[in-house]
Amino acid sequence: MLQLIKNLLGLGPKTDFKALVEKGAVIVDVRSKGEYQSGHIQGAVNIPLDILRSQLSKLKKEKPVITCCASGMRSASAKNILISGGFKDVYNGGGWMSLRNKIN
């Protein structure tokens, strides 16, 4: 129970996003097309949150997926959508600028 609380508060084990990307993880940026065009992580796939559910077939379930957005709220929702869609290896990368710094 304590570990669950720590994970919910972001105090759990840290995810090595750089290692995930090096192993072939797909970064899914769930911001709007306009937000994405104003700046994004190189190689990230833009699937806005409001259409993500209908676009799951564009992603491979056997690859790790890292979601990102502007602040981390939409990417958390995206993670839940992916998990409910049968994806097992999904990580909330939070805000795209912060994630970019973690993987470079």
Biopython code that builds the backbone (N, CA, C, O; Angstrom):
import numpy as np
from Bio.PDB.StructureBuilder import StructureBuilder

atoms = [
    (1, "MET", "N", (0.830, -1.200, 0.000)),
    (1, "MET", "CA", (0.000, 0.000, 0.000)),
    (1, "MET", "C", (0.866, 1.251, 0.000)),
    (1, "MET", "O", (0.584, 2.207, -0.722)),
    (2, "LEU", "N", (1.921, 1.244, 0.812)),
    (2, "LEU", "CA", (2.810, 2.401, 0.878)),
    (2, "LEU", "C", (3.451, 2.668, -0.480)),
    (2, "LEU", "O", (3.571, 3.820, -0.897)),
    (3, "GLN", "N", (3.869, 1.593, -1.177)),
    (3, "GLN", "CA", (4.488, 1.770, -2.497)),
    (3, "GLN", "C", (3.494, 2.367, -3.480)),
    (3, "GLN", "O", (3.863, 3.206, -4.302)),
    (4, "LEU", "N", (2.235, 1.943, -3.405)),
    (4, "LEU", "CA", (1.210, 2.497, -4.284)),
    (4, "LEU", "C", (1.057, 3.998, -4.054)),
    (4, "LEU", "O", (0.967, 4.768, -5.010)),
    (5, "ILE", "N", (1.029, 4.410, -2.805)),
    (5, "ILE", "CA", (0.917, 5.832, -2.468)),
    (5, "ILE", "C", (2.139, 6.588, -2.990)),
    (5, "ILE", "O", (2.006, 7.675, -3.553)),
    (6, "LYS", "N", (3.321, 6.014, -2.803)),
    (6, "LYS", "CA", (4.539, 6.656, -3.309)),
    (6, "LYS", "C", (4.487, 6.804, -4.826)),
    (6, "LYS", "O", (4.855, 7.850, -5.361)),
    (7, "ASN", "N", (4.031, 5.761, -5.522)),
    (7, "ASN", "CA", (3.936, 5.818, -6.983)),
    (7, "ASN", "C", (2.949, 6.885, -7.424)),
    (7, "ASN", "O", (3.211, 7.622, -8.374)),
    (8, "LEU", "N", (1.813, 6.972, -6.739)),
    (8, "LEU", "CA", (0.806, 7.976, -7.085)),
    (8, "LEU", "C", (1.330, 9.389, -6.880)),
    (8, "LEU", "O", (0.955, 10.304, -7.614)),
    (9, "LEU", "N", (2.184, 9.571, -5.899)),
    (9, "LEU", "CA", (2.748, 10.886, -5.613)),
    (9, "LEU", "C", (4.021, 11.157, -6.405)),
    (9, "LEU", "O", (4.642, 12.209, -6.250)),
    (10, "GLY", "N", (4.405, 10.216, -7.245)),
    (10, "GLY", "CA", (5.622, 10.388, -8.041)),
    (10, "GLY", "C", (6.889, 10.142, -7.246)),
    (10, "GLY", "O", (7.965, 10.601, -7.626)),
    (11, "LEU", "N", (6.762, 9.413, -6.138)),
    (11, "LEU", "CA", (7.915, 9.152, -5.285)),
    (11, "LEU", "C", (8.422, 7.717, -5.436)),
    (11, "LEU", "O", (9.318, 7.281, -4.713)),
    (12, "GLY", "N", (7.843, 7.006, -6.373)),
    (12, "GLY", "CA", (8.243, 5.616, -6.596)),
    (12, "GLY", "C", (9.544, 5.537, -7.366)),
    (12, "GLY", "O", (10.242, 6.536, -7.538)),
    (13, "PRO", "N", (9.864, 4.337, -7.827)),
    (13, "PRO", "CA", (11.105, 4.168, -8.592)),
    (13, "PRO", "C", (11.104, 5.071, -9.819)),
    (13, "PRO", "O", (10.077, 5.239, -10.475)),
    (14, "LYS", "N", (12.244, 5.643, -10.118)),
    (14, "LYS", "CA", (12.348, 6.549, -11.266)),
    (14, "LYS", "C", (12.455, 5.722, -12.551)),
    (14, "LYS", "O", (13.140, 4.701, -12.598)),
    (15, "THR", "N", (11.773, 6.183, -13.569)),
    (15, "THR", "CA", (11.815, 5.522, -14.872)),
    (15, "THR", "C", (12.990, 6.076, -15.666)),
    (15, "THR", "O", (13.182, 7.290, -15.737)),
    (16, "ASP", "N", (13.768, 5.190, -16.256)),
    (16, "ASP", "CA", (14.892, 5.600, -17.095)),
    (16, "ASP", "C", (14.379, 5.742, -18.531)),
    (16, "ASP", "O", (14.450, 4.808, -19.330)),
    (17, "PHE", "N", (13.858, 6.943, -18.836)),
    (17, "PHE", "CA", (13.261, 7.183, -20.148)),
    (17, "PHE", "C", (14.282, 7.062, -21.270)),
    (17, "PHE", "O", (13.953, 6.605, -22.365)),
    (18, "LYS", "N", (15.512, 7.468, -21.006)),
    (18, "LYS", "CA", (16.559, 7.381, -22.028)),
    (18, "LYS", "C", (16.784, 5.919, -22.424)),
    (18, "LYS", "O", (16.898, 5.602, -23.608)),
    (19, "ALA", "N", (16.847, 5.041, -21.436)),
    (19, "ALA", "CA", (17.043, 3.615, -21.723)),
    (19, "ALA", "C", (15.848, 3.044, -22.483)),
    (19, "ALA", "O", (16.023, 2.222, -23.382)),
    (20, "LEU", "N", (14.645, 3.470, -22.132)),
    (20, "LEU", "CA", (13.456, 3.005, -22.851)),
    (20, "LEU", "C", (13.508, 3.405, -24.318)),
    (20, "LEU", "O", (13.213, 2.598, -25.200)),
    (21, "VAL", "N", (13.888, 4.658, -24.578)),
    (21, "VAL", "CA", (13.979, 5.137, -25.963)),
    (21, "VAL", "C", (15.065, 4.366, -26.709)),
    (21, "VAL", "O", (14.882, 3.999, -27.869)),
    (22, "GLU", "N", (16.184, 4.124, -26.051)),
    (22, "GLU", "CA", (17.274, 3.370, -26.687)),
    (22, "GLU", "C", (16.839, 1.949, -27.024)),
    (22, "GLU", "O", (17.371, 1.344, -27.955)),
    (23, "LYS", "N", (15.878, 1.410, -26.276)),
    (23, "LYS", "CA", (15.359, 0.061, -26.530)),
    (23, "LYS", "C", (14.202, 0.059, -27.524)),
    (23, "LYS", "O", (13.612, -0.989, -27.786)),
    (24, "GLY", "N", (13.874, 1.233, -28.081)),
    (24, "GLY", "CA", (12.859, 1.283, -29.115)),
    (24, "GLY", "C", (11.491, 1.783, -28.696)),
    (24, "GLY", "O", (10.525, 1.627, -29.443)),
    (25, "ALA", "N", (11.386, 2.379, -27.518)),
    (25, "ALA", "CA", (10.098, 2.914, -27.080)),
    (25, "ALA", "C", (9.614, 3.989, -28.047)),
    (25, "ALA", "O", (10.406, 4.744, -28.612)),
    (26, "VAL", "N", (8.313, 4.037, -28.221)),
    (26, "VAL", "CA", (7.676, 5.049, -29.066)),
    (26, "VAL", "C", (7.187, 6.171, -28.152)),
    (26, "VAL", "O", (6.527, 5.919, -27.144)),
    (27, "ILE", "N", (7.515, 7.403, -28.511)),
    (27, "ILE", "CA", (7.025, 8.559, -27.757)),
    (27, "ILE", "C", (5.781, 9.070, -28.472)),
    (27, "ILE", "O", (5.824, 9.412, -29.654)),
    (28, "VAL", "N", (4.670, 9.115, -27.735)),
    (28, "VAL", "CA", (3.409, 9.602, -28.283)),
    (28, "VAL", "C", (3.093, 10.936, -27.619)),
    (28, "VAL", "O", (2.833, 11.004, -26.417)),
    (29, "ASP", "N", (3.120, 11.986, -28.418)),
    (29, "ASP", "CA", (2.810, 13.341, -27.956)),
    (29, "ASP", "C", (1.319, 13.554, -28.186)),
    (29, "ASP", "O", (0.855, 13.554, -29.326)),
    (30, "VAL", "N", (0.567, 13.737, -27.094)),
    (30, "VAL", "CA", (-0.894, 13.797, -27.204)),
    (30, "VAL", "C", (-1.439, 15.224, -27.221)),
    (30, "VAL", "O", (-2.635, 15.441, -27.023)),
    (31, "ARG", "N", (-0.559, 16.190, -27.457)),
    (31, "ARG", "CA", (-1.022, 17.583, -27.588)),
    (31, "ARG", "C", (-1.705, 17.779, -28.941)),
    (31, "ARG", "O", (-1.647, 16.908, -29.809)),
    (32, "SER", "N", (-2.349, 18.927, -29.105)),
    (32, "SER", "CA", (-2.991, 19.241, -30.383)),
    (32, "SER", "C", (-1.931, 19.366, -31.478)),
    (32, "SER", "O", (-0.742, 19.531, -31.204)),
    (33, "LYS", "N", (-2.395, 19.284, -32.720)),
    (33, "LYS", "CA", (-1.484, 19.404, -33.859)),
    (33, "LYS", "C", (-0.718, 20.730, -33.814)),
    (33, "LYS", "O", (0.482, 20.762, -34.083)),
    (34, "GLY", "N", (-1.406, 21.814, -33.476)),
    (34, "GLY", "CA", (-0.768, 23.124, -33.399)),
    (34, "GLY", "C", (0.297, 23.191, -32.317)),
    (34, "GLY", "O", (1.377, 23.743, -32.528)),
    (35, "GLU", "N", (-0.016, 22.622, -31.148)),
    (35, "GLU", "CA", (0.973, 22.593, -30.060)),
    (35, "GLU", "C", (2.201, 21.796, -30.488)),
    (35, "GLU", "O", (3.337, 22.211, -30.255)),
    (36, "TYR", "N", (1.960, 20.653, -31.115)),
    (36, "TYR", "CA", (3.040, 19.784, -31.568)),
    (36, "TYR", "C", (3.924, 20.510, -32.578)),
    (36, "TYR", "O", (5.151, 20.425, -32.518)),
    (37, "GLN", "N", (3.289, 21.224, -33.506)),
    (37, "GLN", "CA", (4.049, 21.922, -34.550)),
    (37, "GLN", "C", (4.883, 23.069, -33.975)),
    (37, "GLN", "O", (5.872, 23.479, -34.583)),
    (38, "SER", "N", (4.494, 23.584, -32.818)),
    (38, "SER", "CA", (5.263, 24.685, -32.221)),
    (38, "SER", "C", (6.523, 24.188, -31.508)),
    (38, "SER", "O", (7.339, 24.995, -31.063)),
    (39, "GLY", "N", (6.684, 22.883, -31.397)),
    (39, "GLY", "CA", (7.866, 22.292, -30.786)),
    (39, "GLY", "C", (7.541, 20.909, -30.266)),
    (39, "GLY", "O", (6.481, 20.693, -29.679)),
    (40, "HIS", "N", (8.461, 19.962, -30.482)),
    (40, "HIS", "CA", (8.233, 18.586, -30.028)),
    (40, "HIS", "C", (9.551, 17.825, -29.974)),
    (40, "HIS", "O", (10.584, 18.305, -30.441)),
    (41, "ILE", "N", (9.494, 16.641, -29.402)),
    (41, "ILE", "CA", (10.659, 15.760, -29.343)),
    (41, "ILE", "C", (10.839, 15.118, -30.707)),
    (41, "ILE", "O", (9.889, 14.582, -31.279)),
    (42, "GLN", "N", (12.057, 15.174, -31.226)),
    (42, "GLN", "CA", (12.347, 14.571, -32.523)),
    (42, "GLN", "C", (11.979, 13.090, -32.492)),
    (42, "GLN", "O", (12.377, 12.362, -31.583)),
    (43, "GLY", "N", (11.224, 12.656, -33.484)),
    (43, "GLY", "CA", (10.832, 11.259, -33.594)),
    (43, "GLY", "C", (9.527, 10.923, -32.888)),
    (43, "GLY", "O", (9.015, 9.814, -33.037)),
    (44, "ALA", "N", (8.976, 11.869, -32.115)),
    (44, "ALA", "CA", (7.713, 11.618, -31.426)),
    (44, "ALA", "C", (6.569, 11.561, -32.430)),
    (44, "ALA", "O", (6.581, 12.255, -33.446)),
    (45, "VAL", "N", (5.589, 10.727, -32.130)),
    (45, "VAL", "CA", (4.386, 10.597, -32.945)),
    (45, "VAL", "C", (3.308, 11.473, -32.321)),
    (45, "VAL", "O", (3.062, 11.392, -31.117)),
    (46, "ASN", "N", (2.669, 12.304, -33.126)),
    (46, "ASN", "CA", (1.611, 13.183, -32.612)),
    (46, "ASN", "C", (0.248, 12.539, -32.841)),
    (46, "ASN", "O", (-0.217, 12.411, -33.973)),
    (47, "ILE", "N", (-0.379, 12.136, -31.735)),
    (47, "ILE", "CA", (-1.760, 11.640, -31.771)),
    (47, "ILE", "C", (-2.495, 12.392, -30.666)),
    (47, "ILE", "O", (-2.395, 12.020, -29.497)),
    (48, "PRO", "N", (-3.235, 13.449, -31.019)),
    (48, "PRO", "CA", (-3.938, 14.232, -29.996)),
    (48, "PRO", "C", (-4.826, 13.362, -29.115)),
    (48, "PRO", "O", (-5.437, 12.402, -29.584)),
    (49, "LEU", "N", (-4.887, 13.709, -27.839)),
    (49, "LEU", "CA", (-5.621, 12.921, -26.858)),
    (49, "LEU", "C", (-7.067, 12.669, -27.293)),
    (49, "LEU", "O", (-7.586, 11.571, -27.096)),
    (50, "ASP", "N", (-7.717, 13.665, -27.877)),
    (50, "ASP", "CA", (-9.133, 13.509, -28.209)),
    (50, "ASP", "C", (-9.401, 12.489, -29.317)),
    (50, "ASP", "O", (-10.548, 12.085, -29.510)),
    (51, "ILE", "N", (-8.370, 12.068, -30.044)),
    (51, "ILE", "CA", (-8.569, 11.028, -31.068)),
    (51, "ILE", "C", (-7.743, 9.770, -30.787)),
    (51, "ILE", "O", (-7.745, 8.840, -31.594)),
    (52, "LEU", "N", (-7.049, 9.733, -29.671)),
    (52, "LEU", "CA", (-6.147, 8.613, -29.367)),
    (52, "LEU", "C", (-6.860, 7.268, -29.416)),
    (52, "LEU", "O", (-6.353, 6.318, -30.014)),
    (53, "ARG", "N", (-8.028, 7.181, -28.793)),
    (53, "ARG", "CA", (-8.759, 5.911, -28.738)),
    (53, "ARG", "C", (-8.993, 5.329, -30.137)),
    (53, "ARG", "O", (-8.934, 4.114, -30.324)),
    (54, "SER", "N", (-9.254, 6.189, -31.104)),
    (54, "SER", "CA", (-9.539, 5.706, -32.464)),
    (54, "SER", "C", (-8.268, 5.458, -33.274)),
    (54, "SER", "O", (-8.337, 4.978, -34.406)),
    (55, "GLN", "N", (-7.112, 5.781, -32.704)),
    (55, "GLN", "CA", (-5.845, 5.647, -33.442)),
    (55, "GLN", "C", (-4.920, 4.575, -32.843)),
    (55, "GLN", "O", (-3.757, 4.487, -33.237)),
    (56, "LEU", "N", (-5.407, 3.774, -31.916)),
    (56, "LEU", "CA", (-4.555, 2.787, -31.245)),
    (56, "LEU", "C", (-3.905, 1.813, -32.216)),
    (56, "LEU", "O", (-2.817, 1.303, -31.948)),
    (57, "SER", "N", (-4.559, 1.553, -33.337)),
    (57, "SER", "CA", (-3.999, 0.599, -34.313)),
    (57, "SER", "C", (-2.716, 1.120, -34.955)),
    (57, "SER", "O", (-1.985, 0.347, -35.574)),
    (58, "LYS", "N", (-2.427, 2.413, -34.820)),
    (58, "LYS", "CA", (-1.191, 2.977, -35.376)),
    (58, "LYS", "C", (0.027, 2.633, -34.514)),
    (58, "LYS", "O", (1.167, 2.842, -34.929)),
    (59, "LEU", "N", (-0.221, 2.107, -33.313)),
    (59, "LEU", "CA", (0.862, 1.790, -32.379)),
    (59, "LEU", "C", (0.979, 0.285, -32.211)),
    (59, "LEU", "O", (-0.005, -0.443, -32.340)),
    (60, "LYS", "N", (2.194, -0.177, -31.922)),
    (60, "LYS", "CA", (2.444, -1.599, -31.722)),
    (60, "LYS", "C", (2.398, -1.925, -30.236)),
    (60, "LYS", "O", (3.118, -1.323, -29.439)),
    (61, "LYS", "N", (1.560, -2.869, -29.871)),
    (61, "LYS", "CA", (1.380, -3.228, -28.457)),
    (61, "LYS", "C", (2.623, -3.870, -27.855)),
    (61, "LYS", "O", (2.798, -3.855, -26.636)),
    (62, "GLU", "N", (3.488, -4.431, -28.693)),
    (62, "GLU", "CA", (4.675, -5.103, -28.158)),
    (62, "GLU", "C", (5.832, -4.137, -27.869)),
    (62, "GLU", "O", (6.846, -4.538, -27.299)),
    (63, "LYS", "N", (5.682, -2.876, -28.258)),
    (63, "LYS", "CA", (6.734, -1.881, -27.990)),
    (63, "LYS", "C", (6.356, -1.025, -26.793)),
    (63, "LYS", "O", (5.178, -0.734, -26.587)),
    (64, "PRO", "N", (7.350, -0.615, -25.993)),
    (64, "PRO", "CA", (7.045, 0.322, -24.906)),
    (64, "PRO", "C", (6.565, 1.650, -25.488)),
    (64, "PRO", "O", (7.026, 2.071, -26.549)),
    (65, "VAL", "N", (5.637, 2.306, -24.790)),
    (65, "VAL", "CA", (5.102, 3.587, -25.221)),
    (65, "VAL", "C", (5.288, 4.593, -24.089)),
    (65, "VAL", "O", (4.971, 4.314, -22.932)),
    (66, "ILE", "N", (5.804, 5.757, -24.442)),
    (66, "ILE", "CA", (5.943, 6.867, -23.491)),
    (66, "ILE", "C", (5.014, 7.970, -23.964)),
    (66, "ILE", "O", (5.124, 8.432, -25.100)),
    (67, "THR", "N", (4.104, 8.395, -23.105)),
    (67, "THR", "CA", (3.202, 9.481, -23.466)),
    (67, "THR", "C", (3.756, 10.800, -22.948)),
    (67, "THR", "O", (4.417, 10.834, -21.911)),
    (68, "CYS", "N", (3.488, 11.883, -23.667)),
    (68, "CYS", "CA", (3.875, 13.214, -23.205)),
    (68, "CYS", "C", (2.885, 14.239, -23.715)),
    (68, "CYS", "O", (2.156, 13.990, -24.675)),
    (69, "CYS", "N", (2.862, 15.389, -23.069)),
    (69, "CYS", "CA", (1.977, 16.488, -23.464)),
    (69, "CYS", "C", (2.657, 17.786, -23.044)),
    (69, "CYS", "O", (3.880, 17.890, -23.135)),
    (70, "ALA", "N", (1.899, 18.773, -22.587)),
    (70, "ALA", "CA", (2.496, 20.033, -22.148)),
    (70, "ALA", "C", (2.925, 19.963, -20.680)),
    (70, "ALA", "O", (4.018, 20.403, -20.325)),
    (71, "SER", "N", (2.058, 19.409, -19.833)),
    (71, "SER", "CA", (2.351, 19.420, -18.388)),
    (71, "SER", "C", (2.361, 18.050, -17.742)),
    (71, "SER", "O", (2.976, 17.874, -16.691)),
    (72, "GLY", "N", (1.699, 17.081, -18.340)),
    (72, "GLY", "CA", (1.622, 15.744, -17.763)),
    (72, "GLY", "C", (0.202, 15.284, -17.489)),
    (72, "GLY", "O", (-0.019, 14.107, -17.207)),
    (73, "MET", "N", (-0.764, 16.189, -17.567)),
    (73, "MET", "CA", (-2.154, 15.811, -17.306)),
    (73, "MET", "C", (-2.736, 14.971, -18.453)),
    (73, "MET", "O", (-3.285, 13.894, -18.218)),
    (74, "ARG", "N", (-2.619, 15.453, -19.657)),
    (74, "ARG", "CA", (-3.159, 14.706, -20.805)),
    (74, "ARG", "C", (-2.384, 13.412, -21.026)),
    (74, "ARG", "O", (-2.960, 12.402, -21.431)),
    (75, "SER", "N", (-1.087, 13.440, -20.762)),
    (75, "SER", "CA", (-0.299, 12.217, -20.959)),
    (75, "SER", "C", (-0.693, 11.144, -19.949)),
    (75, "SER", "O", (-0.610, 9.954, -20.253)),
    (76, "ALA", "N", (-1.120, 11.546, -18.751)),
    (76, "ALA", "CA", (-1.612, 10.580, -17.762)),
    (76, "ALA", "C", (-2.908, 9.943, -18.266)),
    (76, "ALA", "O", (-3.101, 8.734, -18.136)),
    (77, "SER", "N", (-3.788, 10.755, -18.837)),
    (77, "SER", "CA", (-5.031, 10.229, -19.417)),
    (77, "SER", "C", (-4.716, 9.298, -20.581)),
    (77, "SER", "O", (-5.337, 8.246, -20.729)),
    (78, "ALA", "N", (-3.751, 9.688, -21.402)),
    (78, "ALA", "CA", (-3.358, 8.875, -22.553)),
    (78, "ALA", "C", (-2.819, 7.519, -22.094)),
    (78, "ALA", "O", (-3.116, 6.491, -22.703)),
    (79, "LYS", "N", (-2.039, 7.519, -21.035)),
    (79, "LYS", "CA", (-1.514, 6.254, -20.499)),
    (79, "LYS", "C", (-2.664, 5.330, -20.130)),
    (79, "LYS", "O", (-2.630, 4.140, -20.442)),
    (80, "ASN", "N", (-3.673, 5.864, -19.473)),
    (80, "ASN", "CA", (-4.830, 5.046, -19.086)),
    (80, "ASN", "C", (-5.589, 4.523, -20.306)),
    (80, "ASN", "O", (-6.041, 3.378, -20.308)),
    (81, "ILE", "N", (-5.731, 5.345, -21.331)),
    (81, "ILE", "CA", (-6.402, 4.919, -22.561)),
    (81, "ILE", "C", (-5.626, 3.767, -23.202)),
    (81, "ILE", "O", (-6.218, 2.779, -23.637)),
    (82, "LEU", "N", (-4.305, 3.901, -23.256)),
    (82, "LEU", "CA", (-3.477, 2.849, -23.867)),
    (82, "LEU", "C", (-3.576, 1.548, -23.071)),
    (82, "LEU", "O", (-3.712, 0.472, -23.654)),
    (83, "ILE", "N", (-3.510, 1.643, -21.759)),
    (83, "ILE", "CA", (-3.606, 0.441, -20.923)),
    (83, "ILE", "C", (-4.971, -0.226, -21.115)),
    (83, "ILE", "O", (-5.058, -1.448, -21.232)),
    (84, "SER", "N", (-6.027, 0.580, -21.147)),
    (84, "SER", "CA", (-7.365, -0.002, -21.353)),
    (84, "SER", "C", (-7.499, -0.573, -22.762)),
    (84, "SER", "O", (-8.370, -1.408, -23.010)),
    (85, "GLY", "N", (-6.652, -0.134, -23.682)),
    (85, "GLY", "CA", (-6.644, -0.659, -25.047)),
    (85, "GLY", "C", (-5.753, -1.872, -25.225)),
    (85, "GLY", "O", (-5.564, -2.343, -26.347)),
    (86, "GLY", "N", (-5.204, -2.383, -24.135)),
    (86, "GLY", "CA", (-4.414, -3.612, -24.208)),
    (86, "GLY", "C", (-2.909, -3.434, -24.230)),
    (86, "GLY", "O", (-2.173, -4.415, -24.342)),
    (87, "PHE", "N", (-2.438, -2.200, -24.125)),
    (87, "PHE", "CA", (-0.994, -1.960, -24.080)),
    (87, "PHE", "C", (-0.503, -2.249, -22.662)),
    (87, "PHE", "O", (-1.150, -1.867, -21.686)),
    (88, "LYS", "N", (0.629, -2.917, -22.552)),
    (88, "LYS", "CA", (1.137, -3.329, -21.242)),
    (88, "LYS", "C", (2.286, -2.460, -20.740)),
    (88, "LYS", "O", (2.395, -2.205, -19.541)),
    (89, "ASP", "N", (3.135, -2.010, -21.645)),
    (89, "ASP", "CA", (4.378, -1.327, -21.289)),
    (89, "ASP", "C", (4.240, 0.165, -21.612)),
    (89, "ASP", "O", (4.758, 0.638, -22.623)),
    (90, "VAL", "N", (3.530, 0.907, -20.734)),
    (90, "VAL", "CA", (3.199, 2.309, -21.002)),
    (90, "VAL", "C", (3.696, 3.180, -19.856)),
    (90, "VAL", "O", (3.532, 2.834, -18.686)),
    (91, "TYR", "N", (4.302, 4.312, -20.198)),
    (91, "TYR", "CA", (4.879, 5.226, -19.210)),
    (91, "TYR", "C", (4.396, 6.646, -19.469)),
    (91, "TYR", "O", (4.303, 7.081, -20.617)),
    (92, "ASN", "N", (4.094, 7.354, -18.406)),
    (92, "ASN", "CA", (3.736, 8.767, -18.519)),
    (92, "ASN", "C", (5.026, 9.563, -18.432)),
    (92, "ASN", "O", (5.645, 9.653, -17.372)),
    (93, "GLY", "N", (5.426, 10.143, -19.564)),
    (93, "GLY", "CA", (6.649, 10.938, -19.602)),
    (93, "GLY", "C", (6.453, 12.374, -19.136)),
    (93, "GLY", "O", (7.422, 13.118, -18.989)),
    (94, "GLY", "N", (5.188, 12.771, -18.899)),
    (94, "GLY", "CA", (4.905, 14.123, -18.421)),
    (94, "GLY", "C", (5.026, 15.162, -19.522)),
    (94, "GLY", "O", (4.707, 14.898, -20.681)),
    (95, "GLY", "N", (5.489, 16.338, -19.148)),
    (95, "GLY", "CA", (5.658, 17.430, -20.102)),
    (95, "GLY", "C", (6.750, 17.118, -21.113)),
    (95, "GLY", "O", (7.781, 16.548, -20.757)),
    (96, "TRP", "N", (6.535, 17.482, -22.355)),
    (96, "TRP", "CA", (7.472, 17.105, -23.418)),
    (96, "TRP", "C", (8.844, 17.740, -23.252)),
    (96, "TRP", "O", (9.851, 17.112, -23.579)),
    (97, "MET", "N", (8.907, 18.960, -22.755)),
    (97, "MET", "CA", (10.225, 19.609, -22.609)),
    (97, "MET", "C", (11.051, 18.914, -21.525)),
    (97, "MET", "O", (12.254, 18.707, -21.688)),
    (98, "SER", "N", (10.404, 18.561, -20.434)),
    (98, "SER", "CA", (11.085, 17.843, -19.359)),
    (98, "SER", "C", (11.534, 16.466, -19.850)),
    (98, "SER", "O", (12.650, 16.035, -19.561)),
    (99, "LEU", "N", (10.665, 15.779, -20.590)),
    (99, "LEU", "CA", (11.008, 14.462, -21.132)),
    (99, "LEU", "C", (12.176, 14.574, -22.099)),
    (99, "LEU", "O", (13.083, 13.741, -22.080)),
    (100, "ARG", "N", (12.158, 15.587, -22.933)),
    (100, "ARG", "CA", (13.253, 15.793, -23.893)),
    (100, "ARG", "C", (14.590, 15.904, -23.163)),
    (100, "ARG", "O", (15.592, 15.346, -23.610)),
    (101, "ASN", "N", (14.604, 16.618, -22.047)),
    (101, "ASN", "CA", (15.835, 16.768, -21.264)),
    (101, "ASN", "C", (16.274, 15.452, -20.650)),
    (101, "ASN", "O", (17.471, 15.227, -20.472)),
    (102, "LYS", "N", (15.330, 14.574, -20.322)),
    (102, "LYS", "CA", (15.664, 13.282, -19.703)),
    (102, "LYS", "C", (16.226, 12.285, -20.702)),
    (102, "LYS", "O", (16.979, 11.387, -20.326)),
    (103, "ILE", "N", (15.864, 12.436, -21.975)),
    (103, "ILE", "CA", (16.313, 11.445, -22.958)),
    (103, "ILE", "C", (17.515, 11.902, -23.758)),
    (103, "ILE", "O", (18.123, 11.102, -24.470)),
    (104, "ASN", "N", (17.867, 13.164, -23.657)),
    (104, "ASN", "CA", (19.033, 13.668, -24.415)),
    (104, "ASN", "C", (20.266, 13.722, -23.545)),
    (104, "ASN", "O", (21.334, 14.118, -24.012)),
]
sb = StructureBuilder()
sb.init_structure("model")
sb.init_model(0)
sb.init_chain("A")
sb.init_seg("    ")
for serial, (resi, resn, name, xyz) in enumerate(atoms, 1):
    if name == "N":
        sb.init_residue(resn, " ", resi, " ")
    sb.init_atom(name, np.array(xyz, "f"), 0.0, 1.0, " ", f" {name:<3s}", serial, name[0])
structure = sb.get_structure()
